[in-house]
Amino acid sequence: GESVGLHLPTLSVQEGDNSIINCAYSNSASDYFIWYKQESGKGPQFIIDIRSNMDKRQGQRVTVLLNKTVKHLSLQIAATQPGDSAVYFCAENWAGGTSYGKLTFGQGTILTVHP
Amino acid sequence: DGGITQSPKYLFRKEGQNVTLSCEQNLNHDAMYWYRQDPGQGLRLIYYSQIVNDFQKGDIAEGYSVSREKKESFPLTVTSAQKNPTAFYLCASSIVGAGDGEQFFGPGTRLTVL
């Protein structure tokens, strides 16, 4: 079946560095992608999303890049802070021509930021 | 404040017992979802509902049951048929029809089978 996967299960960075978290997806029909942040013992929180008709979207300190040619998604976090330490999940959505789309989640990347 | 609430935060169950996890949302979302998360892993979909009185099995529905009698509520029952129920359970909701796929998550319920 179709799946979303992450290249790196863990990432350690120093405070102030930029972080890049990668995600590969296999469903070429997916038209919407989301990045979530999950802190220990809590539910995932929305970070940023991007539609398949875009290749880049920026938020506050975060940028998502979408490369449909190689089916690759990345999350860039600028000036990483200790509070950014969490598990990051990418998820893909295929509406399939209807208004409903089921999110498929990757396994997650653990980001650790050292002071 | 609008949002999704789950209760209880921690739940302990003896083997052979059924247990029901609560999920309530006041976001006026049509769609609701239940996920299971095991340590160090991603989220797996158990059941989802797009509208009141309708729900569909997800990827791992065996041993679980749901109901959707009200728009704001989507309780999950973990039955004794679920062989390995210890996990972190997450409820989510989303708008249907707006074209967006963003799901809003509750804080989760950690279920431990003794």
Boltz contact constraints between the chains, C-beta under 6 A:
constraints:
  - contact:
      token1: [A, 32]
      token2: [B, 101]
      max_distance: 6.0
  - contact:
      token1: [A, 42]
      token2: [B, 107]
      max_distance: 6.0
  - contact:
      token1: [A, 43]
      token2: [B, 90]
      max_distance: 6.0
  - contact:
      token1: [A, 43]
      token2: [B, 105]
      max_distance: 6.0
  - contact:
      token1: [A, 43]
      token2: [B, 106]
      max_distance: 6.0
  - contact:
      token1: [A, 43]
      token2: [B, 107]
      max_distance: 6.0
  - contact:
      token1: [A, 43]
      token2: [B, 108]
      max_distance: 6.0
  - contact:
      token1: [A, 44]
      token2: [B, 105]
      max_distance: 6.0
  - contact:
      token1: [A, 46]
      token2: [B, 102]
      max_distance: 6.0
  - contact:
      token1: [A, 93]
      token2: [B, 101]
      max_distance: 6.0
  - contact:
      token1: [A, 99]
      token2: [B, 96]
      max_distance: 6.0
  - contact:
      token1: [A, 99]
      token2: [B, 97]
      max_distance: 6.0
  - contact:
      token1: [A, 100]
      token2: [B, 50]
      max_distance: 6.0
  - contact:
      token1: [A, 100]
      token2: [B, 96]
      max_distance: 6.0
  - contact:
      token1: [A, 101]
      token2: [B, 101]
      max_distance: 6.0
  - contact:
      token1: [A, 103]
      token2: [B, 103]
      max_distance: 6.0
  - contact:
      token1: [A, 105]
      token2: [B, 42]
      max_distance: 6.0
  - contact:
      token1: [A, 105]
      token2: [B, 43]
      max_distance: 6.0
  - contact:
      token1: [A, 106]
      token2: [B, 42]
      max_distance: 6.0
  - contact:
      token1: [A, 107]
      token2: [B, 41]
      max_distance: 6.0
  - contact:
      token1: [A, 107]
      token2: [B, 42]
      max_distance: 6.0
  - contact:
      token1: [A, 108]
      token2: [B, 42]
      max_distance: 6.0
